[in-house]
Amino acid sequence: MTKVYPNSANANIVPAYEPQRLNGSGSDDETATVLTVWKKSLLLNCNGFTVFDSKGNLVFRVDNYLAGHKGEIVLMDAAGKPLLTIRRKRLSLGDNWVVYDGETTENPRFCATKHVNILKNKCLAHVTSANSRKGSDASKNYDNKNAVFYQMEGSYAQRCCAVYDSKRRRVAEIKRKEAVGGVALGVDVFSLIVQPDMDTSVAMSLVILLDQMYGTSRR
């Protein structure tokens, strides 16, 4: 796996913009982690995601997005180490995914399900325990705080989403981003704002899941 370090003199690929020169964190909370998500792989002939911190350092990457049709996507750190593997849940009703630590295939960390209840259209998806018996039918259990870990609401197409935990605290947000001078960057570059209570790799995995569920190529 090729290692790419955008801020290194040895970087073999340079981003098309400077992450550190993008305006607006989208959050007034100084304790939040603000990441810039670029829907593009740093490897040639690959689709994926590249994620930078506020200083322009590479934090996460996804390079195997073309393999999404196989139902498996790997979120890696800057050095290419697998952090989480997202797999489509087979033989299940609806759009269901299971997330594992590293590249393991056992003891999944959590499940994510696309929300299809038109009466609650602001909800995009929800995350539940992988061991929950209520599993793919968690849409019937929104009031069960032990069943639902996170609920994602808003519009992914507009890059305006929020992630709430079981206590209805906003733990992460997806927001549009502008370059210096107010130039719109489009939907392929946006901010991911993560509060201290949430793991940033988990937050990024939810971005990938939303893109699988609601991205233009998945409609």
Buried (B, 14 or more C-beta within 10 A) or exposed (E): EEBBBBBEEEBEBEBEBBBEEBEEBBBEEEEBBBBBBBBBBBBEEBBBBBBBBBEBBBBBBBBBBEBBEEBBBBBBBBEEEBBBBBBBBEEBEEBBBBBBBEEEEEEBBBBBBBBEEEEEEEBBBBBBBBEBEBBBBBBEBBEEEEBBBBBBBBEBEEBBBBBBBBEEEBBBBBBBBBBEEEEEBEBEBBBBBBBEEBBBBBBBBBBBBBBBBBBEEEE
